[in-house]
């Protein structure tokens, strides 16, 4: 947060307005996350509402909202300003919560956000949008300072305040980039953010449909949790560094952000290319999840899945 505030004082005049709009709009997300960090009494619904409010404030301050997604029917609905406003706010709030969901091991959330912001900066540079280049790189740099203290040993942590703020900034830039540059498909953000978004959707399905639980109830079945207990454990043992299992989980899963970001830059002006890439990322995620979750189904009767994976 200190990095963000100091950078805001140093940005060129052309970027100050956009930076101020992002900073002001981020306040509800940051405050709700910080309150949860301090009290552990702020519910999931309240935090989601706060991030949606941040999205709404950004749309109102900047005048930017998703007015098209290049899909029949959806574009007609988004032609109504109120619909575009609330859809964008909800999408931004959803992404902020998705980043919080993957914040489970050292460097995973912050590294993922830095990778995606770098892709947005590269794309903005191609379009000559220097304001978004600057904002994206400043956000990545501020997170980079945190990253050095969080990865690999975890001296400090994002907490909900950091995860929600980073997620909000990332989602707002994902909306602003195609709306400011019409040559870019409005679906680039969905592709770039496919890993945390798919993780969130799978988690909601698992909790509500398969377990009959509240979608906001925490569990230990996220992909990073499964990888931590299986692939990362084996890799850490292979290299003779069992204490590195936590950061190795992030190293393994960063590929799920690097691949879609590369595809985003490649197909940034092709809706068909982005949709096909998104389908491919969904299949890849589900294949990986199924593979690492297989240990749970193979657990002997009467023995917990956790004990089996820990034994392995």
N, C-alpha and C positions, 0 to 999 in steps of 0.2 A: 504493500500500500504506500509506503514511503517512496518507493521507486516511481510509482505512478504519479504521485503528487508532485515530486520534484521534476519529473519529465514534463508534466503539464505546464510548469513555469518556463521550461526551456524550449518548447516546440515553436516552430516558426508561426508567424501570424496567420498564415493560411490554414494551419491545422488547429489553432486554438479553439475555434468555434466547435468543430466536430469533437475535439477532445473534451471540451467542457460539457457538451451534450451527453457524451458517454459517461463522464464522471458523475454528473448530477443524477442521471437515470440509474446508475449503479447503486445509489445509496440504499434503497429499500432492500435489495438483494444482500448487500453487505451487512446491513443492520440486522436483518432477520437471521443470517448465518452466524453473526457474532453473538447474538442473543442465545442461539442454540448452543454455541460453543461454551458460553459462560454458564448457562442455566440448565441445559439439557431438558428444557420444558417447552420448546417451540415445536409444535407438531409438523408433520410433513405437509399437511394441507396449508398451514399458515406460511410455510417457507415457499411452497409453490405459488401461493397467492402473491407473496412479496416479489418473486422473480417475474411474475406476469405483470405486476405493477411497474417494475423496472422497464420491461419491454414496452408497456403502454406509454410511459413517460418519454422513452427514447423516440418513439414514433411521433408523439405530439411535439417534442422539442425540435426534432430534425426534419419533420415532414416526410420521413421515409417509411414506407410500408410495402409489403409484398402485394403488388397489384396484378401480378401474373405468375404462373408457375408452368406455363406452356403446356397445359393439359386441358383438353376440352371439358367444358362444364365448370371446372374449378376456376378458370379464368373469368367466366361470366359471373360467378359468385364474388370473386375478388374485385370486380369492377365497381362494386358498391363500397364506398369509402369506409363505412362502419364495419362491414365484413372484413375488409382488408386490414383495418386497424386491429380488431380483436384477434383475428387469425395470426397476425404477425406477433402480437403480444404473447399469445398462448404458445406459439412456436419458440419464441425466445425463452420464455419461462421453462418450457420443456427441455430445451438444450442445457440450460443452466443446471437443472436437476440431473440431467444425464451425466454431466461432468462430475457432479458430486457422487454419483453412483459408482463411477470407475475409480474414485479416489480411495483405493484400498491398500496399495503398496507403494513403497518409496519411488517417486519419480514418474509413476504411471500417468496420473492426471495432468501434472504440470508438463511432462514431456510430450504428451499427446496434444495439449493445447499449443505448445511451442511449435510442434511440427505443423499443425493446421494453420497457425498464424503465419508461418513462413511461406506456406503455399498460397495463402491469401495475398501476402506481400508480393510474391513473385507474379501473381496474376494481375494485381493492381499495377505493378510496374510495367507489365506488357501493355496495359491499357492507358498508361500515362497518368494514372490517378495517384499523384504524389502524396496527397493528403492521407489516403488510406494506406499507402506504403508506410508513411511515417507512423501512423497510429498503430498499425499492425506490428511494426518492428519495436516500437516503444513498449507495447504490451508484452511482446516476446522477451525483450530485454529485462523488464521488471520481473517477469516470471523466471528468467534465467538466473537472476541473483538468488531468488528463493531456491531454485533447482539445485544450485551448488551446495546449499545447506541441507537439502532434503535427500539428495541422491549421492552416494548409495547408502549412507549410514543413518539418515533420518534424524538430524539434530533438531529440526523444526518441521512443522506440518502445516498443510493448507488450512485444515479445519473447514467447517461449513462456510465461514466468512470468505475464505480464499477461494474455495471451489465454486461457490455461487457467483462471486464477483468475476472470476476468470471465465466461467461458463457464460455469464451474461455478455461480457465484452466480446467473446468469441462469436456468440450468436448474433449480436448486433452488427458486427462487421460482416458476417455471412449474409445478412439481409442487405446491408448498405452497398456491398460491392456490386451485385448485379443490378440493383435499382439505380445506381449512379452510372453504370456502364451497360447500356442495353444490349451490347453485343454478347454479353456473358449470360449464359442460361441461369435462370433463377434457382435451378436445382443444384447448383454447385455446392451450396452449404450442406444440403442433405447428404451428398456423396462424401464430402470431406469429413463430415461428422458421423459417418455411417457406423463406426464402431461403437461410440457411446450411445447412439440412438437405438441401434439394434439390441445392444445390451439392456437398455431400459425396457424395450418392448418385450424381450424374452423374459425379463424379470417380472414384469406385470402379468404376463401370461402364466408363468410358473406359479406365482403366488395366488392369483385369483382363480384360474381354471383348474390347475392340477392340485393345489394345496388348500384352496378355499380360504385363503388368508387375505388380509388387507394388502393392497398393492404397495403401501409404504412400509410394510413390516420388513425389517432387515433380516437377512439370512446369510449363510456362508456358501451359497451356490452360484455366485457370480463367476464369470469366466476367470477373472484374475485369482479368485480364491481357489478354483479347481486347479489352475496351472501352478499356483504356489505349492499345492500339496502333491503334485505329481511331476510334471515336466521340469519345473524349476528345481525341485528337490533332487531329481536325478542328475540334472546338469551340474548343480552345485557339488554333488558328491563326485561326479566325474572329474571336475577340475580341482578337487581337493579343498573346496572352500564352502563348507556347509552353511557358514554364517552369511553367505551372499545369496541365499535362496530368495530373500525378499526383493532385492534390486534386480536379480536375474529374471524374475517374473515380468518386470517392466520391460526389460530388454527384449524378451520374447514377444510381448504384446505390442510393442511400438510398431511392429510391421503392419498391424491392422489399421494403423493410421497413415503410415508411409505409403502403402499401396493405393488407397483411395485418393490421397492428396496428389500423388503422381498422375492418377487417372483424371482427376479434376482438372489439372493444368492441361493435360492432353486433350480432353474433350470439353473444355469450358464453353464452347459455342455450339455444342451438339446435344440437344435434349435426349435424342435416341441413344447416343453414346453414353451419356450419364446414367440413363435408366438401365441400360445393359450392364454398366459397371456396378451400379447399385445392386442389381440382381445377383451379380457375381460375388460381391462382398457379402451379401446375405447368405448365399450358399456356403461360402468359405467359412464364415463365422459359425454357422450351424454344424458344419462338418467338424470343425475344431472343437466346438462345445460337446458334441456327441462323443468325440474321441476321448476327451479328458473326463467326461462325466461317466464313461463306461465303468470306471472303477467303483462307482457307487452301486451300480446294478450288480457288479460281481462280488459285492461284499457278502461273506457267509452269513447265513441266517443267525440272528441273535448277536451279531457283531456290528457295531456302528461303522458307517462308511468312513468317518473321520479316523477311527482307529486303524482301519485297513490301509488307508492312504498314508497315514503317519508311519505305519510299519514298513510299507514299501519304500 
